[in-house]
Amino acid sequence: MQKIFTKYLIGMIIVSMIILLVLSYFLSGKIFRIYQENEFRMKLNHIAETIKENEKERNNINALMENRYLTSVRMLDFLLENDPVQLYSPDKAAKMAKLLAVDEINITDGRGIIRYSSRKENIGFSFKSGSQAAAFMVLLDKNNKKSSIIQDIMPNTYNHKLMKYIAVPRSDKKGIVQVGIIASRFYNAERKNTYKYIFGHMLIDNNENFFAIDNTNGSIIGNTDMIYRGKNISEWGYSRGNLLKYQNGGFAYINGIEKFIMTKKYNNLILGAEISENIFQYRQFIVTGFIFLFLIMISFIVILSIRYLVKKKIIDGIHNIVSDLDGIKDGHWLDKNLILENPELNELSKKIYSIINYILSANECFIRMLNLTEIPLAAFRCQNNDIIVTSKFFYILGINEIEKRKIISDEKAFVALLISLQKKHVENDVYKSNSSYIKLIMRKTKEGVYGIIIDVTKDMLEKRKIYYENRHDALTGLNTYQYFHDCVENILYSSKNKFIALIMMDIDKFKTINDTKGHDAGDLYIQHVADFMRDMPRRHAVLCRRSGDEFCICLYDYVSKTEIRQQIKKLWYTIGNTPFQVADEICYLSVSGGIAWFNAADNFTQAMANADKALYHAKNTVRGSYQEYVPVDE
C-alpha cells in the first residue's frame, strides 16, 4: 500500500510540478517584462534628467570659461596700455599667452592688421582676409571701450584650425586686442556633457542598449552599443513615428532580431532602450530551472514526510490488523483489544473483529447444520498451502486416517488427489472414486482452488439401472428392439463397403411348449436361445429379443457373405445339437430363421421386412432351418 500510495503521490507531484513550471515560465515572462519596463523607464528618465542637468552645467561652464578668457583679454589690454614692451616680440607675446593660459594673442592697429602676436606667422595678417576674422572689425568703430566679442568655436582664417576667439577694443589707441583658445580646451571641459560620455558611463545590465536619436533626421547621435553610432533608424526599418509607439514598451524586430524596446521623447530627441527577446527567454529558463530544483527538493521532503506519516499512522496499523487476521489460520482468535495510533484504524479493527466473529460463528453453525443432514456433501479450499475441508470430505472419498493426515498437510498431495479424481471422468462433473461415484465441482482462481464434492453413487447406480433396463430385455439381457434398431442404424451409417446381414428367428412350436410344459419352461427355452446367441462374436454382432419367442441378429463388418454364412451355420448347429434340461426332461431347441442382406438401396425397415419374409418361407418349408431372402426378380 505504501508503494502504491507513493506511486500515486509522485504522479500527482509530477503533474503539479509540470503545471507550476508552465505557469512559472509564463508568469516569469510577464514579471520580467514588467520589471524591464520599469527598469527602462527609470533609466530613460535618468538619461533625460542627466541630459537636462548636463545642458545646464555646460552652459555654466561655457559662461565661466568665456568670462575667464574675457578677463584675460582685458588684462592683456591693460598691460598693452601700461607696459607695451612686454608684447613687442613674438617670444614675449608667447610667454604672456602662457601666463594668461591662452593659446594665441593677436593685437591689431586701427586698420585691423596684426602688429603683435604670440605666433610669428600671424604678424601682418589683416582681419579683413576672411569672414571669421572680419567679424571682429566692428570693434574698431565702437567708441565703448568695454564692448567685446566672444566668437563660437569655428575654423580660423589663418590656418582653418578650430579656435574660439575673444576680443575687445584697444584702450591706448585704435585697434583690437584678441586672444584665441583652441577648441579642445572647451571640448575637454564639456566632454562629460556629451552623449558619448553620458551613454559610456551609464550603469547598464548585460545585453541592454540605450540610444539617443535626433528627431529631426533620425540619426543615432549617442548609444551604449558602438555598432549603431552614426547610423539612421531607417536602417532598422522604422520611422521616428513608429519608434514613439513604443513609449510603453513592446516587442519589435531590429536588424531581423526580435527585441523588447521602449522609447521616450525628450525635447528634440528620441531616447530609447532595447534588449534581445532571447534574454527574456534565458531569464525565464533560469528562473524556471531554480523553481524546478526548489520543487524537487520540496517534493523530496514532502514524499519522505508523507511516507513516514503513512507508515507510522496507517501502514503499521494495517499490518497489525493483517497480522491479527493471519492468526485466525493458526487457530488464534482476534485481539479485540488491539490499540493502534490511528483512531479510524482502531474503529476499523473493532468492526473487522465484529464481522469476522459473526462470519466464523455463522460458518460454524452452518457446518454443524450441514453435518446433521444426511446429504453426503463436503466442501474444500486449497490456498497457499492452507487446506480447509469439511468433516465428510475424506469419508466420502474413502480415505483412511493416515492418508488423511498426509494430504491435509501437503498442498501438492491435495492437488494430486483432485487431479487423480478428474482422470476417472464418467460424465459431466461425475468421477469414479474406488467403488463410488463422486460429483466434483471445482473452481480455480488466482488465490487457489475451492469446490464441493457430493457422493452420487446411489443416484448413478439408479440411473445406470434405468439406462440398462431401457435398453435390455429383462428376461434374456439382450437388447430391446428399439435399442437394436438405433444400433443397426448407426452401423449402416458407419460401415461402408462391408457386408451386413439381418437375421430374424423364432422358436419352433413355442405355443405348444408353453401350453404343454408351462410358461416357466417357455422362459427357459427363450433364455437358452439368448445364451447361444451370445456366443456370436460380439465385435461383429448386435443381438436383441424382439418379442415373445422372436429374436434379431445383425452381423456386420464382414469382408464377405461367406464369413457371415459360416457364423450363421455354426449358430444353428449349436442351437439344434445342444441339449438342455427342463425339469427332469432333456430337451433340444429348434429355431427357424430368415436372412436379409443389406446393400446401398436397403434401409432397416425394408431389411426387417425381407428377413421376415425369409423366416416365413423357412417355417413353411423346413422347420429348424433358415432361408436367405431372394428378391422376386431373381
C-alpha positions in Angstrom: 0.0 0.0 0.0 2.8 2.3 0.8 4.4 1.8 -2.6 1.1 2.4 -4.3 0.4 5.5 -2.2 3.9 6.7 -3.0 3.5 6.0 -6.7 0.3 8.0 -6.9 1.7 10.7 -4.7 4.8 11.0 -7.1 2.4 11.1 -10.0 0.4 13.9 -8.5 3.5 15.8 -7.6 4.9 15.4 -11.1 1.6 16.7 -12.7 1.6 19.6 -10.2 5.2 20.4 -10.9 4.6 20.5 -14.6 1.6 22.8 -14.1 3.6 25.0 -11.8 6.6 25.1 -14.1 4.5 26.1 -17.1 2.7 28.8 -15.0 6.0 30.0 -13.6 7.5 30.1 -17.1 4.7 32.3 -18.4 4.3 34.4 -15.2 8.1 35.0 -15.0 7.9 36.2 -18.6 5.2 38.7 -17.6 7.1 39.7 -14.4 10.4 40.2 -16.4 8.5 42.3 -18.9 7.0 44.5 -16.1 10.4 44.6 -14.5 12.2 45.6 -17.7 9.5 48.2 -18.5 10.1 49.8 -15.1 13.8 49.4 -15.4 13.9 51.0 -18.9 11.5 53.7 -17.9 13.6 54.6 -14.8 16.9 54.6 -16.8 15.4 56.6 -19.7 14.1 59.2 -17.2 17.5 59.2 -15.6 19.2 59.8 -19.1 16.7 62.7 -19.7 17.5 64.2 -16.4 21.2 63.8 -16.9 21.0 65.5 -20.3 18.9 68.3 -18.8 21.4 68.8 -15.9 24.4 68.5 -18.2 23.0 71.2 -20.5 22.7 73.5 -17.6 26.2 72.5 -16.5 27.6 73.0 -20.0 26.1 76.4 -20.2 27.5 77.3 -16.9 31.0 76.0 -17.9 30.9 78.0 -21.2 29.9 81.1 -19.4 32.6 80.7 -16.8 35.3 80.0 -19.4 34.2 82.9 -21.5 34.3 85.2 -18.5 37.7 83.9 -17.6 39.1 84.4 -21.1 37.4 87.8 -21.4 39.2 88.8 -18.2 42.5 87.6 -19.7 41.8 89.9 -22.8 41.2 92.9 -20.6 44.3 92.2 -18.6 46.3 92.0 -21.8 44.7 95.3 -22.9 45.7 96.9 -19.5 49.3 95.5 -20.0 49.4 96.9 -23.5 48.4 100.3 -22.3 50.8 100.5 -19.4 53.8 98.3 -20.4 53.6 97.6 -24.2 57.3 96.5 -24.3 56.2 93.0 -22.9 54.4 92.3 -26.2 56.7 93.7 -28.9 58.3 90.4 -29.8 56.6 87.1 -30.6 58.6 85.4 -27.9 57.4 87.8 -25.2 53.9 87.6 -26.5 54.1 83.8 -26.3 55.3 84.0 -22.7 52.4 86.3 -21.9 49.9 83.9 -23.6 51.2 81.1 -21.5 51.0 83.3 -18.4 47.3 84.2 -19.3 46.6 80.5 -20.1 45.5 81.2 -23.6 46.8 79.7 -26.9 47.1 82.8 -29.1 47.5 86.6 -28.7 46.8 89.0 -31.6 47.0 92.8 -31.4 46.0 94.9 -34.5 46.3 98.5 -35.4 43.5 100.8 -36.4 43.2 99.1 -39.9 42.8 95.6 -38.5 46.4 94.5 -39.3 48.1 92.3 -36.7 51.2 94.1 -35.3 51.9 91.9 -32.3 51.2 88.2 -31.9 52.4 85.2 -30.0 52.6 83.5 -33.3 55.2 85.0 -35.7 53.3 83.9 -38.8 50.2 85.9 -37.8 52.1 89.3 -37.9 51.0 91.4 -40.8 47.7 89.4 -41.3 44.6 91.5 -41.9 41.3 90.7 -40.2 39.7 91.6 -43.4 41.1 88.5 -45.1 38.3 86.2 -44.0 34.8 86.1 -42.6 35.9 84.6 -39.4 38.4 87.4 -38.6 36.4 90.1 -40.2 33.7 89.6 -37.6 35.9 91.5 -35.1 36.4 94.6 -37.3 33.3 96.2 -35.8 35.2 96.8 -32.6 37.3 99.4 -34.5 34.2 101.5 -35.0 33.0 101.3 -31.4 33.8 104.1 -29.0 32.8 102.0 -26.0 36.0 100.5 -24.6 34.0 98.0 -22.6 32.5 96.3 -25.6 33.7 92.8 -26.5 33.0 90.0 -29.0 33.0 86.3 -28.0 33.0 84.1 -31.1 31.8 80.5 -31.2 34.3 77.7 -32.0 34.9 77.6 -35.7 37.9 77.3 -38.1 40.0 80.4 -38.1 41.0 82.4 -41.1 44.7 81.8 -40.7 45.1 78.1 -40.9 41.5 76.8 -40.5 42.2 75.5 -37.1 39.2 75.1 -34.7 39.5 78.0 -32.3 37.4 80.2 -30.1 38.3 83.9 -30.2 37.5 86.7 -27.7 38.4 90.3 -28.4 38.0 93.9 -27.0 38.9 97.4 -28.4 42.4 98.7 -27.5 42.5 101.3 -24.7 45.7 103.0 -25.7 44.7 103.7 -29.3 42.5 102.4 -32.1 43.0 98.7 -32.6 41.8 95.2 -31.4 43.2 93.0 -28.6 42.3 89.3 -29.3 43.1 86.0 -27.6 42.4 82.6 -29.1 41.7 79.3 -27.3 41.9 76.0 -29.1 38.6 74.2 -29.2 39.9 71.1 -27.3 40.0 73.2 -24.1 36.3 73.7 -24.3 35.7 70.1 -25.5 37.7 68.7 -22.6 35.6 70.8 -20.3 32.4 69.7 -22.0 33.4 66.1 -22.6 31.3 64.7 -19.8 28.3 66.6 -21.1 28.4 64.8 -24.5 26.1 61.9 -25.4 29.1 59.7 -25.8 30.2 60.4 -22.2 26.7 60.0 -20.8 26.0 56.7 -22.5 29.5 55.5 -21.9 29.3 55.9 -18.2 25.8 54.5 -17.6 25.4 51.6 -15.3 23.5 49.1 -17.5 22.8 45.4 -17.4 24.3 43.0 -19.9 22.7 42.9 -23.3 20.9 46.3 -22.7 21.4 49.0 -25.2 20.4 52.7 -24.8 20.4 55.2 -27.6 19.5 58.8 -28.5 18.1 59.7 -31.9 17.9 63.2 -33.4 14.1 63.6 -34.0 14.8 65.9 -36.9 16.6 63.5 -39.2 16.5 60.1 -37.5 20.3 59.8 -37.0 21.6 58.0 -33.9 23.7 60.6 -32.0 24.5 58.5 -29.0 24.2 55.0 -27.7 25.8 52.4 -25.5 26.4 50.0 -28.3 29.1 51.3 -30.7 27.7 49.4 -33.7 24.7 51.7 -34.0 26.6 55.0 -33.8 26.3 57.2 -36.8 23.5 55.1 -38.3 20.0 56.1 -39.1 16.9 54.4 -37.7 15.7 53.8 -41.3 18.2 51.1 -41.4 16.1 49.3 -38.7 13.1 49.6 -40.9 11.4 52.1 -38.6 10.5 55.7 -38.8 10.6 58.2 -35.9 6.8 58.0 -35.6 7.0 54.2 -35.3 9.5 54.4 -32.5 7.3 56.7 -30.5 4.6 54.0 -30.4 6.8 52.0 -28.0 6.8 54.6 -25.2 5.0 51.9 -23.0 7.3 49.1 -24.2 6.8 46.4 -26.8 8.5 43.8 -29.0 9.9 44.8 -32.4 12.3 43.4 -34.9 15.6 45.4 -35.2 18.0 44.2 -37.8 16.0 41.0 -38.1 16.2 40.2 -34.3 13.2 40.4 -32.1 13.8 42.8 -29.2 11.9 44.4 -26.4 12.1 48.2 -26.9 10.9 51.3 -25.0 11.3 54.9 -26.1 10.8 58.4 -24.6 10.6 61.8 -26.3 12.7 64.5 -24.8 12.9 67.9 -26.4 14.2 67.2 -29.9 15.5 63.7 -29.0 14.0 60.2 -29.0 15.6 58.3 -26.2 15.3 54.6 -26.3 16.4 51.3 -24.7 16.4 47.7 -26.1 17.1 44.2 -25.1 17.0 40.9 -27.0 13.9 38.8 -26.6 16.3 35.8 -26.1 17.4 37.4 -22.8 13.8 37.2 -21.7 13.6 33.5 -22.5 17.0 32.9 -20.9 15.9 34.6 -17.7 12.6 32.6 -17.8 14.5 29.3 -18.2 16.9 30.3 -15.4 14.1 31.2 -13.0 12.1 28.1 -14.1 15.2 26.0 -13.5 15.6 27.3 -10.0 11.9 26.8 -9.3 12.2 23.2 -10.6 15.2 22.5 -8.3 13.3 24.1 -5.4 10.2 22.0 -6.2 12.3 18.8 -6.5 13.8 19.5 -3.0 10.4 20.3 -1.5 8.8 17.3 -3.2 11.5 15.0 -1.9 10.9 16.3 1.6 7.1 16.1 1.3 7.3 12.5 -0.1 9.6 11.4 2.8 7.4 13.1 5.4 4.2 11.7 4.0 5.8 8.2 3.6 6.8 8.3 7.2 3.4 9.5 8.4 1.6 7.0 6.2 3.8 4.2 7.5 3.5 5.3 11.1 -0.2 6.2 11.2 -1.7 3.8 8.6 0.6 1.1 7.2 1.9 -0.1 10.6 -1.7 -0.2 11.9 -2.9 -2.1 8.9 0.0 -4.6 9.3 -1.0 -5.1 12.9 -4.6 -5.8 11.8 -3.4 -8.1 9.0 -1.1 -10.0 11.4 -4.0 -10.4 13.8 -6.2 -11.7 10.9 -3.4 -14.1 9.8 -3.6 -15.6 13.3 -7.0 -17.0 12.6 -5.5 -19.5 10.2 -3.2 -20.7 13.0 -6.2 -21.1 15.4 -5.7 -17.8 17.3 -8.6 -15.6 17.9 -8.6 -11.9 17.0 -7.3 -9.4 19.6 -10.3 -7.2 20.1 -8.3 -5.0 22.5 -5.7 -4.2 19.8 -4.7 -0.5 20.3 -3.5 1.5 17.2 -2.2 5.1 16.8 -4.9 5.9 14.3 -8.4 6.2 15.8 -10.0 5.4 12.5 -8.0 2.1 12.3 -9.0 1.3 15.8 -12.6 1.6 14.8 -11.9 -0.4 11.7 -10.2 -3.1 13.8 -13.3 -3.3 16.0 -15.6 -3.6 13.0 -13.5 -6.3 11.4 -13.4 -8.2 14.7 -17.2 -8.0 14.9 -17.7 -9.1 11.3 -15.2 -12.0 11.4 -16.7 -13.1 14.7 -20.1 -13.1 13.0 -18.9 -14.9 9.9 -17.0 -17.6 11.9 -20.0 -18.2 14.1 -22.3 -18.4 11.1 -19.9 -20.7 9.3 -19.5 -23.0 12.3 -23.3 -23.0 12.7 -23.8 -23.8 9.0 -21.3 -26.6 9.1 -23.0 -28.1 12.1 -26.3 -28.0 10.4 -24.8 -29.5 7.2 -23.4 -32.4 9.2 -26.8 -33.0 10.8 -28.2 -33.7 7.3 -27.9 -37.0 5.5 -26.6 -35.3 2.4 -23.2 -36.8 1.5 -21.7 -33.4 0.7 -18.3 -31.8 1.6 -16.5 -28.6 0.8 -12.8 -27.8 0.4 -10.4 -24.9 -0.2 -6.7 -25.0 -1.0 -4.8 -21.7 -0.9 -1.1 -21.0 -0.3 -0.6 -24.4 1.4 -3.6 -23.6 3.6 -6.1 -26.5 3.2 -9.6 -26.4 4.6 -12.0 -29.3 4.3 -15.3 -30.2 6.0 -15.7 -33.3 8.1 -17.2 -35.5 5.4 -14.6 -34.9 2.8 -12.3 -37.8 3.4 -15.2 -40.1 4.4 -16.9 -39.6 1.0 -13.6 -40.3 -0.8 -12.9 -43.4 1.4 -9.5 -42.1 2.6 -8.2 -43.6 5.9 -6.7 -41.6 8.8 -3.1 -42.0 7.8 -3.6 -40.8 4.2 -5.8 -38.0 5.6 -3.0 -36.5 7.7 -0.6 -36.7 4.8 -2.9 -35.0 2.4 -4.3 -32.3 4.7 -0.7 -31.1 5.5 0.7 -31.1 1.9 -0.8 -28.8 -0.8 0.9 -30.9 -3.6 -0.6 -34.1 -2.3 -4.1 -32.5 -2.0 -3.9 -31.2 -5.6 -2.7 -34.6 -6.8 -5.8 -36.2 -5.1 -8.0 -33.8 -7.1 -6.2 -34.5 -10.3 -6.5 -38.3 -9.8 -10.2 -37.9 -9.4 -10.5 -35.9 -12.6 -8.7 -38.7 -14.6 -11.6 -41.0 -13.8 -14.3 -39.0 -15.5 -17.7 -40.6 -16.0 -20.0 -37.9 -17.2 -20.4 -34.1 -16.7 -18.9 -33.4 -13.3 -19.1 -37.1 -12.1 -16.0 -39.1 -11.5 -15.2 -42.6 -10.2 -13.6 -43.0 -6.9 -12.9 -46.6 -5.9 -16.4 -48.2 -6.0 -18.2 -44.9 -5.5 -19.3 -42.1 -7.9 -18.3 -38.6 -6.8 -19.6 -35.3 -8.2 -16.8 -32.8 -8.2 -17.5 -29.1 -8.7 -14.2 -27.2 -8.6 -13.1 -23.6 -9.5 -9.6 -22.3 -9.8 -8.7 -18.7 -9.1 -5.5 -16.7 -8.7 -5.7 -17.3 -4.9 -6.2 -21.1 -5.1 -8.7 -23.9 -5.6 -12.1 -24.3 -4.0 -15.1 -26.6 -4.5 -17.5 -29.2 -3.3 -17.8 -33.0 -3.6 -21.1 -35.0 -3.4 -21.4 -38.7 -3.2 -23.8 -39.6 -6.1 -23.2 -43.3 -6.0 -26.8 -44.1 -5.3 -28.1 -41.8 -8.0 -25.6 -43.1 -10.6 -26.4 -46.8 -9.9 -30.1 -46.0 -10.1 -29.5 -44.1 -13.3 -27.4 -46.8 -14.8 -30.0 -49.4 -13.8 -32.8 -47.4 -15.5 -30.5 -46.9 -18.5 -29.8 -50.6 -18.7 -33.4 -51.6 -18.3 -34.5 -49.2 -21.0 -32.1 -50.9 -23.5 -32.1 -54.6 -22.4 -34.7 -57.3 -22.1 -35.4 -58.2 -18.5 -35.7 -62.0 -19.2 -32.7 -62.5 -21.5 -30.5 -59.5 -21.0 -30.5 -58.9 -24.8 -31.0 -55.5 -26.3 -34.5 -54.3 -26.7 -35.8 -53.9 -30.2 -35.7 -50.1 -30.2 -32.1 -50.1 -29.0 -31.3 -52.7 -31.6 -32.9 -50.5 -34.2 -30.7 -47.5 -33.2 -27.6 -49.6 -33.1 -28.2 -51.0 -36.6 -28.9 -47.5 -38.0 -25.5 -46.4 -36.7 -23.9 -49.4 -38.2 -25.5 -48.7 -41.6 -24.2 -45.1 -41.4 -20.6 -46.0 -40.5 -19.9 -49.3 -42.2 -19.1 -48.7 -45.9 -18.1 -51.4 -48.4 -18.7 -54.1 -45.8 -21.2 -56.9 -45.8 -24.1 -56.7 -43.3 -26.8 -59.3 -42.6 -30.0 -59.0 -40.7 -31.4 -62.3 -39.2 -34.8 -62.9 -37.7 -35.5 -66.1 -35.8 -38.1 -67.6 -33.6 -38.6 -70.8 -31.6 -40.5 -73.6 -33.5 -43.8 -74.7 -31.9 -43.3 -72.3 -28.9 -47.0 -72.0 -28.2 -47.2 -75.8 -27.8 -44.2 -75.7 -25.4 -46.0 -73.0 -23.3 -49.2 -75.0 -23.4 -47.7 -78.4 -22.5 -44.8 -77.5 -20.3 -45.8 -74.2 -18.9 -44.6 -70.7 -19.2 -41.7 -71.2 -16.9 -40.4 -73.8 -19.3 -41.1 -71.4 -22.2 -38.9 -68.8 -20.4 -36.1 -71.3 -20.1 -36.3 -72.0 -23.9 -36.1 -68.3 -24.5 -33.1 -67.8 -22.2 -31.2 -70.7 -23.8 -31.6 -69.2 -27.2 -30.2 -65.9 -25.8 -27.3 -67.8 -24.3 -26.5 -69.4 -27.7 -26.8 -66.0 -29.4 -24.3 -64.5 -27.0 -21.6 -66.9 -28.4 -21.6 -64.9 -31.6 -18.5 -62.6 -32.0 -19.6 -59.5 -30.0 -17.4 -57.3 -32.1 -19.4 -58.1 -35.2 -22.9 -58.8 -33.8 -25.8 -56.9 -32.3 -28.4 -59.1 -30.5 -32.0 -58.4 -29.4 -35.2 -60.1 -28.3 -37.9 -58.6 -30.4 -41.0 -60.0 -28.7 -42.1 -63.3 -27.3 -40.0 -66.0 -29.0 -38.7 -63.7 -31.8 -35.1 -62.7 -31.9 -33.0 -60.5 -34.2 -29.3 -60.6 -35.0 -27.2 -58.1 -37.1 -23.9 -59.4 -38.3 -21.7 -56.6 -39.6 -18.2 -55.6 -40.8 -17.5 -58.8 -42.6 -15.5 -58.8 -45.8 -17.6 -61.5 -47.5 -21.0 -63.2 -47.3 -19.3 -66.5 -46.9 -17.9 -65.5 -43.5 -21.4 -64.5 -42.4 -22.9 -67.7 -43.6 -20.3 -69.7 -41.7 -21.2 -67.8 -38.5 -25.0 -68.4 -39.0 -24.4 -72.1 -39.8 -22.4 -72.5 -36.6 -25.1 -70.8 -34.6 -27.9 -73.1 -36.0 -25.8 -76.2 -35.4 -25.1 -75.3 -31.8 -28.7 -74.5 -31.1 -30.1 -77.6 -32.7 -27.4 -80.0 -31.2 -27.0 -78.8 -27.7 -29.4 -80.4 -25.2 -30.6 -78.7 -22.0 -32.7 -79.8 -19.1 -36.1 -78.6 -18.3 -37.3 -80.0 -15.0 -36.5 -83.7 -15.4 -36.6 -83.7 -19.2 -33.7 -83.4 -21.7 -34.8 -81.0 -24.4 -33.5 -79.7 -27.7 -34.2 -76.4 -29.4 -35.5 -75.9 -32.8 -35.5 -72.4 -34.3 -36.3 -71.1 -37.8 -34.7 -68.0 -39.3 -34.8 -65.6 -42.2 -31.7 -63.7 -43.5 -31.7 -60.4 -45.4 -28.6 -58.7 -46.9 -28.1 -55.0 -46.7 -26.9 -53.1 -49.8 -26.8 -49.4 -50.7 -30.5 -49.4 -51.6 -31.7 -51.0 -48.3 -32.8 -49.4 -45.1 -33.6 -51.0 -41.8 -37.3 -51.2 -42.2 -37.0 -52.8 -45.7 -34.3 -55.3 -44.4 -36.6 -56.3 -41.5 -39.4 -56.9 -43.9 -37.2 -59.0 -46.2 -35.9 -61.1 -43.2 -39.4 -61.6 -42.0 -40.4 -63.0 -45.4 -37.5 -65.3 -45.5 -38.4 -66.5 -41.9 -41.9 -67.2 -43.0 -40.7 -69.1 -46.1 -38.3 -71.2 -43.8 -41.1 -72.1 -41.4 -43.3 -73.2 -44.2 -40.6 -75.3 -45.8 -38.3 -76.9 -43.2 -38.7 -76.0 -39.6 -35.4 -75.7 -37.7 -33.7 -74.2 -40.8 -33.0 -70.7 -42.1 -33.5 -69.2 -45.5 -32.0 -66.2 -47.3 -34.3 -63.7 -48.7 -34.3 -63.8 -52.5 -35.9 -60.9 -54.4 -38.7 -61.9 -56.8 -36.9 -60.8 -59.9 -34.1 -63.3 -59.2 
